[in-house]
Amino acid sequence: MPIHSSPTGWVLETRNTAYAIGINEVGLLTHRYWGARLPFVDDYPAPFKTTNFASTDGPHHFVPEEYPGYAGTKYIDPCLKVIFADEVRDVVLVYEDFKVTASSSPTLDLRLKDSFYPLHVTLHYRIHEEYDLIERWVTLENLGDDPILVERVFSAKLTLPPGADYSLTHMYGSWSNEFQMQREALTPGLKVIESRSIISSHRANPWFAVDRNASEENGEVWFGTLAWSGNHKITAEVTEFASTRISIGLNDWDFAWKLMPKQPFVTPASISGYTQSGFGAASRIFHDYVRDEIIPHGKVLHKILYNSWEATLFSVDEASQSKLAEIAAQMGVELFVMDDGWFHGRNWDNAGLGDWWPDEIKFPNGLTGLIQNVNALGMDFGLWVEPEMVNPDSDLYRAHPDWVIHFPTRVRTESRNQLILNMARTDVQEYILSVLDKLLADHNIAFIKWDMNRGVSEPGWADAPGDQRELWVRYVQGVYHVWGTLRERHPNVIWQSCASGGGRADFGILQFADQIWTSDNTEATSRLRIQEGYSQFLPANTMEAWVTDWGKDTVPLEFRFHVSMCGSLGVGGNLLEWDQADRESAANCIRLYKDIRQVIQFGDQFRLISSQKNNFSAVQYLSKDKAEGVLFVFRTHIPERFNIPTIYLRGLEPDALYTVEGFDQPRSGKAWMEAGLTVELKNLQSKVLRISHT
């Protein structure tokens, strides 16, 4: 059993790591250890003792509490803040009891309660032993008669080993510039990373990594993420005594939850881990976990798709889409996706959203004829939708103007000519379920691209069942309900999460979606950096990557294909303007991708030379049995007098012989890893080299 109980507390062990908690001499639940697994249970440190220092700080201020509430004379960043019915605004948590549940993923529940009020707090820990991960979440229960107002409730606080010199890595960005990496020293004070836009956002992903002088392949890294698709918050705090702590959970900005009697509140789960083998190992742990445990169709190869958006924009009809489908099929495409413009009244982005049935003028006989044409060409059919949005110029809005998020006294801010339907409302959920369920039931649709093209404004909900500020959580719960119900009714459909690109890329949405639209930016040299950031916590098979016409005058088609082949390959250019040579080149790349996609989508990824730091980069994929691999090498813009860097392969069997395409002699895995190889490239050239066990 990987959960050990003793008089000093609990030890949670995974295959290679351990996490320890205990109760100290004054009854505080304290953090004890997080790091490499030790030989014996008694090896782990004892609970942290409470000490006095000065009248300016109480003794509890210095204790690394496992889940501190706002109370007393402790001034660290708390996990929980509430207001009781008599307006007392602190929470004093005391340990009550624990429960261990044995299963394939054992769970420890630590139950706490307020020392006076009927508030119970349960800390949940689930061990994913083979992945070296611990999942944590919190349940709040009101066992009294009066509501309790919750102003903050994080999912976890993670305390790092004592000492200084930690660095925090996180992601920032914007539309078309997602997943940019930032690594910075943690200094005394509080660093905050957050989303406020009702989605996980382009600006700040719910992921972090903390290290002490780690590299891609070596050194200690503590890492984690929040399985949530809405407003989130990560705080990194270094106290005046060099105690470093990471908190992660729902964003408390503009948040409140009226905790009613007998109605528990459950936070999103945080998933965290530790490795001594650098950032690359941390990424590969998450990649395996996502593929094996989260996404609905984890071991299904993702098909090569064509999306018609750039070719036709809103001018879609059966004839134009069928023509594009014919060309795509000739190139080897397996899935044809019709994008925006197909539904009632949709001729531009100023009308139609909300009316999810085929436009009577563009498709007088419905979508069946087009779908049959696509299927006859040997391809599946997919469709774009944006169900969370509504145009004021739509039948839905004219019938239900109260269904959008708004304040009655404020102008309703339109973005892209659209407003946001309040997915927290059950009537909105039922409407979306009904129209999409009918669409899927009436048509042979294999793939849905679900888009979400704006951030929130005027976050009001006059008829909210509790506090209006519950909107931030109830909205996401409503989205999950709709996605989950549709998945249950149509289990074979592949769903893609899109939010103006990578605005909703997280473990929460991947419970329902198999793929994520990484960015609206499909310019290949930019995508190298975006895709590297994405790979920090999400695997290649979830990363949809298109070859488009963006940059076609400067970036060769082959280079664009090679960049997109690093994930789940798609094509989005205007095929009507591609000449025969382009189509043949595309067909060759597609044939190659079909040969190697098993390794790319399900193998281990190694970032050999960073594209975020260099204009010459390399990334490697290796099958789990280490028998075959693929090496991608890219050069963007570098002055011609340039020494090509040596590329050191990773993950190979040291004593086995391997051949690398383009090199005459096989060498040992150790030689390829220690002596390396060089690949000569000119500016905007790329190569794909296959690696084979001989």
Residue pairs with C-beta under 8 A, 6 or more apart in sequence:
1 100
1 102
1 106
2 12
2 13
2 14
2 106
2 127
2 129
3 10
3 11
3 12
3 13
3 100
3 106
3 108
3 127
4 10
4 11
4 12
4 13
4 41
5 98
5 100
6 41
8 22
8 23
8 46
8 47
9 20
9 21
9 22
9 23
9 32
9 47
10 20
10 21
10 22
10 98
10 108
10 110
11 18
11 19
11 20
11 33
11 41
11 44
12 18
12 19
12 20
12 21
12 108
12 125
12 127
12 134
13 19
13 37
13 127
13 129
14 37
14 127
14 128
14 129
14 130
14 131
14 132
14 133
14 134
14 273
15 37
15 129
15 130
15 132
16 36
16 37
16 132
16 275
17 34
17 35
17 36
17 37
17 132
17 273
17 274
17 275
18 33
18 34
18 35
18 36
18 37
18 38
18 44
19 33
19 34
19 125
19 134
20 31
20 32
20 33
20 34
20 44
20 45
21 29
21 30
21 31
21 32
21 66
21 110
22 29
22 30
22 32
22 46
22 47
23 29
23 30
23 47
23 95
24 30
24 47
24 48
24 49
24 50
24 63
25 47
25 49
25 50
26 50
26 59
27 94
27 95
28 47
28 50
28 60
28 63
28 65
29 65
29 66
29 67
29 93
29 95
29 110
29 112
30 47
30 48
30 63
30 64
30 65
30 66
31 48
31 64
31 65
31 66
31 157
31 159
32 44
32 45
32 46
32 47
32 48
33 44
33 45
33 161
34 158
34 159
34 160
34 161
34 222
34 274
35 161
35 220
35 274
36 274
36 276
38 44
48 63
48 64
50 59
50 60
50 62
50 63
51 59
51 62
52 59
53 59
53 61
53 62
57 73
57 74
57 75
58 72
58 73
58 74
60 72
60 73
60 74
61 73
61 74
61 75
61 76
62 239
62 241
62 243
63 74
64 159
64 243
64 245
65 74
65 157
66 110
66 123
66 157
66 159
67 79
67 80
67 93
67 112
67 121
67 123
67 138
67 156
67 157
68 74
68 76
68 78
68 79
68 80
68 93
68 157
69 78
69 79
69 80
69 81
69 82
69 90
69 91
69 92
69 93
70 78
70 80
70 81
70 89
70 90
70 91
70 152
71 78
71 90
71 91
71 92
71 93
72 90
72 92
76 237
76 239
76 245
77 190
77 235
77 237
77 245
77 247
78 152
79 138
79 152
79 153
79 154
79 156
79 157
79 247
79 249
80 91
80 93
80 121
80 150
80 152
80 153
80 154
81 89
81 90
81 91
81 150
81 151
81 152
81 252
82 89
82 91
82 119
82 148
82 149
82 150
82 151
82 259
83 89
83 148
83 149
83 151
84 117
84 119
84 146
84 148
85 146
85 147
85 148
88 117
91 114
91 117
91 119
92 114
92 115
92 116
93 112
93 113
93 114
93 115
93 121
94 112
94 113
94 114
94 115
95 110
95 111
95 112
96 111
96 112
96 113
96 120
97 111
98 108
98 109
98 110
98 111
99 108
99 109
99 111
100 106
100 107
100 108
100 109
101 107
101 108
101 109
105 126
105 127
105 128
105 129
105 135
106 126
106 127
106 129
107 124
107 125
107 126
107 127
108 124
108 125
108 127
109 122
109 123
109 124
109 125
110 122
110 123
110 125
111 120
111 121
111 122
111 123
112 120
112 121
112 122
112 123
113 119
113 120
113 121
114 120
114 121
117 144
117 148
118 142
118 143
118 144
119 140
119 141
119 142
119 143
119 144
119 148
119 259
120 140
120 141
120 143
121 138
121 139
121 140
121 141
122 138
122 139
122 141
123 136
123 138
124 135
124 136
124 137
124 138
124 139
125 134
125 135
125 136
126 134
126 135
126 136
126 269
127 133
127 134
127 135
128 134
128 135
128 271
128 289
128 293
131 273
131 285
131 288
131 289
131 292
131 293
132 273
132 274
132 275
132 285
133 271
133 272
133 273
133 285
133 289
134 271
134 272
134 273
135 269
135 270
135 271
136 155
136 156
136 269
136 270
136 271
136 272
137 155
137 156
137 266
137 267
137 268
137 269
137 270
138 153
138 154
138 155
138 156
138 266
138 267
139 264
139 265
139 266
139 267
140 150
140 153
140 259
140 264
140 265
140 266
141 264
142 148
142 259
142 260
142 261
142 262
142 263
143 261
143 262
144 261
145 261
146 261
147 258
147 259
147 260
147 261
148 258
148 259
149 256
149 257
149 258
149 259
149 467
150 256
150 257
150 258
150 259
150 265
151 252
151 255
151 256
152 252
152 255
153 249
153 250
153 252
153 257
153 265
153 267
154 233
154 247
154 248
154 249
154 250
154 267
155 226
155 248
155 249
155 250
155 267
155 268
155 269
155 270
156 224
156 247
156 248
156 249
156 270
156 272
157 245
157 246
157 247
158 222
158 224
158 245
158 246
158 247
158 248
158 272
159 243
159 244
159 245
160 166
160 210
160 222
160 244
160 245
160 246
162 242
162 243
163 212
163 242
163 244
164 238
164 242
164 244
165 185
165 212
165 213
166 185
166 186
166 210
166 211
166 212
166 238
166 244
167 183
167 184
167 185
167 186
167 210
167 211
167 212
167 213
168 183
168 184
168 185
168 186
168 191
168 208
168 209
168 210
168 236
169 181
169 182
169 183
169 208
169 209
169 210
169 211
169 279
169 536
170 181
170 182
170 193
170 204
170 205
170 207
170 208
170 209
170 234
171 178
171 179
171 180
171 181
171 182
171 204
171 205
171 207
171 533
171 536
172 180
172 182
172 193
172 203
172 204
173 179
173 180
173 202
173 203
173 502
173 533
174 202
174 203
175 202
175 500
175 501
175 503
175 520
176 501
176 519
176 520
176 521
176 526
177 202
177 519
177 521
177 526
177 530
178 202
178 501
178 502
178 503
178 505
178 518
178 519
178 521
178 530
178 533
178 534
179 205
179 502
179 505
179 518
179 519
179 529
179 530
179 531
179 532
179 533
179 534
179 536
180 529
180 530
180 533
180 612
181 532
181 533
181 536
181 612
184 191
186 210
186 236
186 238
186 244
187 238
188 238
188 239
188 240
189 237
189 238
190 235
190 236
190 237
191 235
191 236
191 237
192 233
192 234
192 235
193 204
193 208
193 233
193 234
193 235
193 236
194 204
194 231
194 232
194 233
194 234
194 251
194 253
195 201
195 203
195 204
195 206
195 230
195 231
195 232
195 233
195 251
196 231
196 251
196 253
196 254
197 203
197 231
197 455
197 456
197 503
198 230
198 231
198 420
198 455
198 456
198 459
198 472
198 475
198 476
199 229
199 230
199 452
199 455
199 499
199 503
199 504
200 206
200 228
200 229
200 230
200 232
200 503
200 504
200 505
200 506
200 508
200 509
201 455
201 503
202 499
202 500
202 501
202 502
202 503
204 232
204 234
205 225
205 505
205 506
205 537
206 225
206 226
206 228
206 232
206 234
206 248
206 506
207 223
207 224
207 225
207 536
207 537
208 223
208 224
208 225
208 234
208 236
208 246
208 248
209 221
209 222
209 223
209 279
209 282
209 536
210 221
210 222
210 223
210 236
210 244
210 246
211 219
211 220
211 221
211 222
211 279
212 219
212 220
213 219
214 220
214 221
214 278
214 279
215 278
215 279
216 278
216 279
216 280
216 607
216 610
217 277
217 278
217 280
217 281
217 650
218 277
218 278
219 276
219 277
219 278
220 274
220 275
220 276
221 274
221 275
221 278
221 279
221 281
221 282
222 246
222 272
222 273
222 274
223 272
223 273
223 274
223 275
223 282
223 286
223 537
224 246
224 248
224 270
224 271
224 272
224 273
225 248
225 270
225 271
225 272
225 286
225 506
225 507
225 537
226 232
226 234
226 248
226 249
226 268
226 269
226 270
226 506
226 507
226 508
227 268
227 269
227 270
227 271
227 506
227 507
227 508
227 511
228 250
228 268
228 476
228 506
228 507
228 508
229 476
229 479
229 480
229 504
229 506
229 508
229 509
230 250
230 472
230 473
230 475
230 476
231 250
231 251
231 253
231 255
231 472
232 248
232 249
232 250
232 251
233 247
233 248
233 249
233 250
233 251
233 252
233 253
234 246
234 247
234 248
235 246
235 247
235 248
236 244
236 245
236 246
237 244
237 245
237 246
237 247
238 244
239 245
248 270
249 267
249 268
249 270
250 267
250 268
250 472
250 473
251 472
254 459
254 469
254 472
255 469
255 472
255 473
256 467
256 469
256 470
257 265
257 466
257 467
257 469
257 470
257 473
258 466
258 467
258 470
259 265
260 466
268 508
269 507
271 286
271 289
271 507
273 282
273 285
273 286
275 281
275 282
275 285
279 536
279 607
280 605
280 606
280 607
280 650
282 536
283 535
283 536
283 537
283 605
283 607
284 604
284 605
286 537
286 538
286 539
287 535
287 538
287 539
287 540
287 604
287 605
288 539
290 507
290 510
290 538
290 539
290 542
291 298
291 299
291 539
291 541
291 602
292 298
294 507
294 510
294 511
295 510
295 511
295 513
295 514
295 542
296 487
296 491
296 495
296 511
296 512
296 513
296 514
297 494
297 514
299 602
300 494
300 514
301 541
301 597
301 598
301 601
302 494
302 514
302 515
302 541
302 568
302 597
302 601
303 334
303 335
303 380
304 332
304 333
304 334
304 335
304 569
304 570
304 571
304 590
304 593
304 594
305 333
305 334
305 335
305 336
305 337
305 382
305 447
305 544
305 570
305 571
306 324
306 325
306 328
306 333
306 335
306 336
306 337
306 570
306 571
306 572
306 575
307 337
307 339
307 384
307 449
307 546
307 570
307 571
307 572
308 316
308 320
308 321
308 324
308 336
308 337
308 338
308 339
309 339
309 340
309 384
309 572
310 548
310 549
310 572
310 573
310 574
311 320
311 324
311 573
311 574
311 575
311 576
312 320
312 321
312 324
312 341
313 340
313 341
314 340
314 341
314 346
314 347
314 348
314 349
315 341
316 338
316 339
316 341
316 342
316 362
317 362
317 363
318 362
318 363
318 365
318 369
318 370
318 373
321 336
321 338
321 370
321 374
322 370
322 373
322 374
323 576
324 336
324 575
324 576
325 336
325 373
325 374
325 377
325 379
326 377
327 575
327 576
327 578
327 583
328 336
328 379
328 571
328 575
329 336
329 377
329 378
329 379
330 583
330 587
331 571
331 575
331 583
331 586
331 587
331 590
332 587
332 590
332 591
332 594
333 379
333 571
333 590
334 378
334 379
334 380
335 379
335 380
335 381
335 382
335 446
335 447
336 374
336 377
336 379
336 380
336 381
336 382
337 381
337 382
337 383
337 384
337 447
337 449
338 370
338 381
338 382
338 383
338 384
339 384
339 449
340 346
340 349
340 384
340 386
341 347
341 362
342 358
342 359
342 362
342 363
342 367
342 383
342 384
343 352
343 355
343 356
343 357
343 358
343 359
344 352
344 355
344 356
344 357
344 358
344 359
344 360
344 395
345 351
345 352
345 355
345 359
345 393
345 394
345 395
346 352
346 353
346 355
346 359
349 391
349 416
349 417
349 418
350 391
350 393
350 417
351 391
351 393
351 394
351 417
352 359
352 391
352 393
352 394
353 386
353 389
353 390
353 391
353 394
353 418
354 389
354 390
354 391
354 394
354 395
354 396
354 397
354 421
355 394
355 395
355 396
356 385
356 387
356 435
356 436
356 439
357 435
357 439
358 366
358 367
363 370
367 383
367 443
368 443
370 381
371 381
371 443
371 444
371 445
374 380
374 381
375 381
375 444
380 446
380 447
381 443
381 444
381 445
381 446
381 447
382 445
382 446
382 447
382 448
382 449
382 494
383 439
383 445
383 447
383 448
383 449
384 449
384 451
385 436
385 439
385 448
385 449
385 450
385 451
386 450
386 451
386 452
386 453
387 421
387 432
387 435
387 436
387 450
387 482
388 420
388 421
388 423
388 432
388 452
388 479
389 418
389 419
389 420
389 421
389 452
389 453
389 454
390 396
390 397
390 403
390 404
390 418
390 419
390 420
390 421
391 397
391 417
391 418
391 419
392 414
392 417
392 419
393 417
396 403
396 431
397 403
397 404
397 419
403 421
403 422
403 425
403 427
403 428
403 431
404 412
404 419
404 420
404 421
404 422
405 419
405 420
405 421
405 422
405 456
405 457
405 458
405 459
405 460
405 461
405 471
405 475
406 412
406 419
406 458
406 460
407 458
407 460
408 460
408 462
410 458
410 460
412 419
412 458
413 457
413 458
415 453
415 454
415 455
415 457
416 453
416 454
418 453
418 454
420 454
420 456
421 428
421 432
422 428
422 461
422 471
422 475
423 429
423 432
423 475
423 476
423 478
423 479
423 482
424 461
424 464
424 470
424 471
424 474
424 475
424 477
424 478
425 461
425 463
425 478
426 478
428 478
429 478
429 481
429 482
432 482
433 482
433 485
433 486
436 482
436 486
437 486
437 489
437 490
439 445
440 448
440 486
440 489
440 490
440 493
441 489
441 490
445 493
446 492
446 493
446 494
447 493
447 494
447 495
447 496
448 493
448 494
448 495
448 496
449 496
449 498
449 517
450 483
450 495
450 496
450 497
450 498
450 513
451 498
451 499
451 500
451 517
452 498
452 499
452 500
452 503
452 504
453 499
453 500
454 500
459 468
459 471
459 472
460 468
460 471
461 468
461 470
461 471
462 468
464 470
464 471
464 474
476 508
480 508
480 511
480 512
483 495
483 509
483 512
483 513
484 511
484 512
486 493
487 493
487 495
487 512
494 514
494 515
495 512
495 513
495 514
495 515
496 513
496 514
496 515
496 516
496 517
496 544
497 504
497 505
497 509
497 510
497 512
497 513
497 515
497 516
497 517
498 504
498 516
498 517
499 517
500 520
501 517
501 518
501 519
501 520
501 521
502 516
502 517
502 518
502 519
502 530
502 534
504 516
505 516
505 518
505 534
505 538
509 516
510 516
510 538
510 542
514 541
514 542
515 541
515 542
515 543
515 544
515 568
516 538
516 542
516 543
516 544
517 544
518 527
518 530
518 531
518 534
518 543
518 544
518 545
518 567
519 527
519 530
521 527
521 530
521 550
522 546
522 547
522 548
522 550
522 572
523 550
523 551
523 555
524 550
524 551
524 555
524 559
524 560
524 563
524 564
525 551
525 555
525 636
525 637
525 684
527 545
527 563
527 564
528 563
528 611
528 617
528 634
528 636
529 611
529 612
531 543
531 545
531 563
531 566
531 567
531 611
532 607
532 610
532 611
532 612
532 617
532 619
533 612
534 543
535 543
535 605
535 607
535 619
539 601
539 605
540 566
540 567
540 568
540 600
540 601
540 605
540 621
541 567
541 568
541 600
541 601
541 602
542 567
542 568
543 566
543 567
543 568
544 567
544 568
544 570
545 563
545 564
545 565
545 566
545 567
545 568
545 569
545 570
546 564
546 570
546 571
546 572
547 557
547 560
547 561
547 564
547 569
547 570
547 571
547 572
547 573
547 586
548 560
548 571
548 572
548 573
549 573
549 574
549 577
551 560
552 560
552 573
554 684
555 684
556 684
556 685
557 582
557 585
557 586
558 585
558 589
558 686
559 634
559 684
559 685
559 686
561 569
561 585
561 586
561 589
561 593
562 589
562 632
562 634
562 686
562 687
562 688
563 634
563 686
564 570
565 589
565 592
565 593
565 596
565 597
565 600
565 632
565 688
566 600
566 619
566 632
567 600
568 601
569 590
569 593
569 597
571 586
575 583
578 586
592 688
593 600
596 621
596 630
596 688
596 690
598 623
599 621
599 622
599 623
599 628
599 629
599 630
600 621
600 630
602 623
602 624
603 621
603 622
603 623
603 624
603 629
604 621
604 622
604 623
604 624
604 651
605 619
605 620
605 621
606 619
606 620
606 621
606 622
606 649
606 650
606 651
607 619
608 617
608 618
608 619
608 620
608 631
608 647
608 648
608 649
608 650
609 616
609 617
609 618
609 645
609 647
610 617
611 617
611 619
611 634
614 645
615 635
615 636
615 637
615 638
616 633
616 634
616 635
616 636
616 638
616 642
616 644
616 645
616 681
617 633
617 634
618 631
618 632
618 633
618 634
618 647
618 679
619 631
619 632
620 629
620 630
620 631
620 632
620 649
620 650
620 651
620 691
621 629
621 630
622 628
622 629
622 650
622 651
622 652
622 691
623 629
626 651
626 652
626 653
626 656
626 669
626 693
627 692
627 693
628 690
628 691
628 692
628 693
629 649
629 651
629 652
629 690
629 691
629 692
630 688
630 689
630 690
630 691
631 647
631 649
631 660
631 687
631 688
631 689
631 690
631 691
632 686
632 687
632 688
633 647
633 679
633 681
633 686
633 687
633 689
634 681
634 686
635 681
635 682
635 683
635 684
635 685
635 686
636 683
636 684
637 683
637 684
638 683
640 683
644 678
644 679
644 680
644 681
645 678
646 676
646 677
646 678
647 676
647 677
647 678
647 679
648 672
648 673
648 674
648 676
649 660
649 669
649 672
649 673
649 676
649 677
649 691
650 673
652 658
652 669
652 670
652 672
652 673
652 691
653 669
653 693
654 668
654 669
654 670
654 673
655 668
655 669
655 670
656 668
656 669
656 693
656 694
657 666
657 667
657 668
657 669
657 693
657 694
658 666
658 667
658 668
658 669
658 672
658 691
658 692
658 693
658 694
659 666
659 691
659 692
659 694
660 672
660 677
660 689
660 690
660 691
661 689
661 690
661 691
661 692
662 679
662 687
662 689
663 677
666 694
667 675
672 691
679 687
679 689
681 687
